[in-house]
Amino acid sequence: MTDHDRAAARREITDALLQALDRRHEVLDAIVEAEDKAGAVAAIATLLGTSKIGGEAVMAMQFDLLTRDSRRRIAAELEDLNRQLSFLLADRPASTGDDLTLRPFSGTDDRDLFVARTTDVGASGDGSGGPAGNIDDEIAAALARVSAEEAVWFVAEEGPDKVGMVFGELVGGEVNVRVWVHPDHRHRGFGTAALRRSRSEMAAYFPAVPMVVRAPAATPPPA
């Protein structure tokens, strides 16, 4: 997560904890009536109007947080986070990565997505920063690099939607990682989630190779 997404998640947790302390009897009833831990977390989240991570934090809450002093400290932390942030975790729900998956890029099925990316970014897909070439030539070259274990491209999906791409290119003993999010899915945290998901994927494809994260810029609009 970015620093702001981490702070937003922390605010979600502190708010959930404070609500849980104020409604501790209802929370306890929800936990006792749940079939299992997952059901309890879901019931808490519904009861408090919080996210899954808020429900999990309440479920893991220790008894020492029930004291008045702890409640005051949690309230003070929440107030401080409210001053720092202008958005809620609910404004960027995808940043948690709960529903995001990565799968290998397909030269046929995902050609349209790469076309959208190239139009948006205005540069080649290999991370060199050069101008975009012929789409099919670029895809063929990318798949050749993947076959040679010099690159890996992923499509980021949430349910049936293709929300972006993650590019990993082996250059000079490092993996240059770039994340692109489709314009229709921006400002919801997908970039953060895709980067988090990509870490384990890149480590599997390129073990013990350091990652360097690059953020490609979109082509500026015409003046």
C-alpha positions as CSV (number, residue, x, y, z in Angstrom):
1,M,0.0,0.0,0.0
2,T,1.0,3.6,-0.4
3,D,1.5,5.7,2.8
4,H,-1.9,7.2,2.4
5,D,-3.6,3.9,1.8
6,R,-1.9,2.5,4.9
7,A,-3.1,5.5,6.9
8,A,-6.6,5.0,5.5
9,A,-6.5,1.3,6.5
10,R,-5.3,2.3,9.9
11,R,-8.1,4.8,10.3
12,E,-10.6,2.1,9.2
13,I,-9.2,-0.1,12.0
14,T,-9.2,2.5,14.7
15,D,-12.7,3.6,13.8
16,A,-13.9,0.0,13.9
17,L,-12.2,-0.6,17.3
18,L,-13.7,2.5,18.8
19,Q,-17.2,1.5,17.6
20,A,-16.7,-2.0,18.9
21,L,-15.8,-0.7,22.3
22,D,-18.9,1.5,22.4
23,R,-21.1,-1.4,21.2
24,R,-19.2,-4.2,22.9
25,H,-22.3,-6.1,24.0
26,E,-23.7,-6.2,20.4
27,V,-20.3,-7.2,19.1
28,L,-20.0,-10.0,21.6
29,D,-23.4,-11.3,20.7
30,A,-22.5,-11.3,17.0
31,I,-19.3,-13.3,17.7
32,V,-21.1,-15.8,19.9
33,E,-23.8,-16.4,17.4
34,A,-21.4,-16.8,14.4
35,E,-20.7,-20.3,13.0
36,D,-17.0,-19.7,12.7
37,K,-14.3,-17.0,12.7
38,A,-15.0,-15.9,9.1
39,G,-18.7,-15.6,9.9
40,A,-17.9,-13.6,13.0
41,V,-15.7,-11.2,11.0
42,A,-18.4,-10.8,8.5
43,A,-21.0,-10.2,11.2
44,I,-18.9,-7.6,12.9
45,A,-18.2,-5.8,9.6
46,T,-22.0,-5.7,8.9
47,L,-22.8,-4.6,12.4
48,L,-20.3,-1.7,12.5
49,G,-20.5,-0.8,8.8
50,T,-16.8,-1.4,8.4
51,S,-14.6,-3.3,6.0
52,K,-13.2,-6.8,6.3
53,I,-10.0,-5.5,7.8
54,G,-11.9,-3.6,10.4
55,G,-13.9,-6.7,11.3
56,E,-10.7,-8.7,11.5
57,A,-9.1,-6.1,13.8
58,V,-12.1,-6.2,16.1
59,M,-12.0,-10.0,16.2
60,A,-8.4,-9.9,17.2
61,M,-8.8,-7.2,19.8
62,Q,-7.2,-7.8,23.2
63,F,-8.9,-7.3,26.5
64,D,-6.5,-4.6,27.5
65,L,-8.1,-2.3,24.9
66,L,-11.3,-2.3,26.9
67,T,-9.9,0.0,29.6
68,R,-10.9,3.7,29.5
69,D,-7.3,4.7,29.0
70,S,-7.0,2.5,25.9
71,R,-10.3,3.9,24.5
72,R,-9.0,7.4,25.0
73,R,-5.8,6.6,23.1
74,I,-7.7,5.0,20.2
75,A,-10.0,8.0,20.0
76,A,-7.0,10.3,19.9
77,E,-5.4,8.3,17.1
78,L,-8.6,8.3,15.1
79,E,-8.9,12.1,15.5
80,D,-5.3,12.5,14.3
81,L,-5.8,10.2,11.3
82,N,-9.0,12.1,10.4
83,R,-6.9,15.3,10.3
84,Q,-4.3,13.7,8.0
85,L,-6.6,12.2,5.4
86,S,-9.1,13.5,3.0
87,F,-10.4,10.1,1.9
88,L,-11.7,6.9,3.5
89,L,-10.6,3.4,2.8
90,A,-14.0,2.9,1.3
91,D,-13.1,5.5,-1.3
92,R,-10.2,3.3,-2.5
93,P,-11.6,-0.2,-1.7
94,A,-9.4,-2.0,-4.2
95,S,-6.2,-1.0,-2.4
96,T,-6.6,-3.9,0.1
97,G,-6.2,-6.3,-2.8
98,D,-8.8,-8.7,-1.5
99,D,-10.5,-9.3,-4.9
100,L,-7.7,-8.6,-7.3
101,T,-5.9,-11.4,-9.2
102,L,-3.0,-11.5,-11.6
103,R,-2.7,-13.9,-14.5
104,P,-0.2,-14.2,-17.3
105,F,-0.8,-11.9,-20.3
106,S,-2.3,-13.5,-23.4
107,G,-1.2,-12.2,-26.8
108,T,-4.6,-12.9,-28.3
109,D,-7.1,-12.5,-25.5
110,D,-5.5,-9.3,-24.0
111,R,-4.4,-7.5,-27.2
112,D,-7.2,-5.0,-26.7
113,L,-6.0,-4.2,-23.2
114,F,-2.4,-3.6,-24.4
115,V,-3.8,-1.4,-27.1
116,A,-5.5,0.7,-24.5
117,R,-2.4,0.8,-22.4
118,T,-0.2,1.9,-25.3
119,T,-2.7,4.6,-26.4
120,D,-2.7,5.9,-22.8
121,V,1.0,5.8,-22.0
122,G,2.3,6.5,-25.5
123,A,5.5,4.4,-25.1
124,S,6.7,0.9,-25.9
125,G,5.8,-2.0,-23.5
126,D,9.4,-3.1,-22.8
127,G,10.0,-0.2,-20.3
128,S,12.7,1.4,-22.4
129,G,10.8,4.6,-22.7
130,G,11.0,4.6,-26.4
131,P,8.0,5.3,-28.7
132,A,5.4,2.6,-29.1
133,G,5.9,0.4,-32.1
134,N,3.5,-1.9,-34.0
135,I,1.2,-3.5,-31.4
136,D,1.6,-7.1,-32.8
137,D,5.3,-6.8,-33.1
138,E,5.5,-5.5,-29.5
139,I,3.4,-8.4,-28.2
140,A,5.5,-10.9,-30.1
141,A,8.7,-9.4,-28.7
142,A,7.3,-9.5,-25.2
143,L,6.2,-13.1,-25.4
144,A,9.7,-14.0,-26.7
145,R,11.2,-12.3,-23.7
146,V,8.8,-14.1,-21.4
147,S,9.8,-17.4,-23.1
148,A,13.4,-16.6,-22.5
149,E,12.7,-15.8,-18.9
150,E,13.7,-12.2,-19.4
151,A,10.2,-10.7,-18.7
152,V,6.8,-11.4,-17.4
153,W,3.6,-9.6,-18.1
154,F,0.4,-9.9,-16.0
155,V,-3.2,-8.8,-16.4
156,A,-4.8,-7.5,-13.2
157,E,-8.4,-8.6,-12.9
158,E,-11.2,-7.9,-10.4
159,G,-13.9,-10.4,-11.2
160,P,-14.7,-10.3,-14.9
161,D,-13.0,-6.9,-15.4
162,K,-9.5,-6.3,-16.7
163,V,-8.4,-3.4,-14.6
164,G,-4.8,-3.0,-15.7
165,M,-1.4,-4.6,-16.4
166,V,1.8,-5.4,-14.5
167,F,5.1,-5.5,-16.4
168,G,8.3,-7.1,-15.2
169,E,11.4,-6.7,-17.3
170,L,14.8,-8.2,-16.3
171,V,17.4,-5.4,-16.9
172,G,20.9,-5.3,-15.5
173,G,20.3,-7.8,-12.7
174,E,17.1,-6.0,-11.6
175,V,13.5,-6.5,-12.3
176,N,11.9,-3.3,-13.5
177,V,8.3,-3.5,-12.4
178,R,5.7,-1.2,-13.9
179,V,2.0,-1.0,-13.1
180,W,-0.6,0.4,-15.4
181,V,-4.3,0.9,-14.5
182,H,-6.9,1.3,-17.1
183,P,-8.4,4.9,-17.0
184,D,-11.9,3.5,-16.3
185,H,-10.6,1.9,-13.0
186,R,-8.3,4.6,-11.6
187,H,-8.4,6.3,-8.2
188,R,-9.8,3.2,-6.5
189,G,-6.5,1.7,-5.3
190,F,-6.0,-0.9,-8.0
191,G,-2.4,0.2,-8.6
192,T,-1.5,-0.3,-4.9
193,A,-3.2,-3.7,-4.9
194,A,-1.5,-4.8,-8.2
195,L,1.9,-3.9,-6.9
196,R,1.3,-5.8,-3.7
197,R,0.2,-8.9,-5.6
198,S,3.1,-8.6,-8.0
199,R,5.8,-8.9,-5.3
200,S,5.2,-12.6,-4.8
201,E,4.7,-13.3,-8.5
202,M,7.9,-11.5,-9.4
203,A,9.8,-13.4,-6.7
204,A,8.6,-16.7,-8.2
205,Y,9.6,-15.8,-11.7
206,F,12.9,-14.1,-10.7
207,P,14.0,-15.5,-7.4
208,A,16.6,-13.5,-5.4
209,V,16.5,-10.7,-8.0
210,P,15.8,-7.2,-6.6
211,M,12.7,-5.3,-7.8
212,V,12.7,-1.7,-8.9
213,V,9.2,-0.1,-9.2
214,R,8.6,2.2,-12.1
215,A,5.5,4.3,-12.6
216,P,4.8,5.0,-16.3
217,A,3.1,8.3,-17.0
218,A,0.2,8.6,-19.3
219,T,0.5,10.7,-22.5
220,P,-0.4,14.3,-21.6
221,P,-3.5,15.6,-23.2
222,P,-3.0,17.9,-26.2
223,A,-2.8,21.6,-25.4
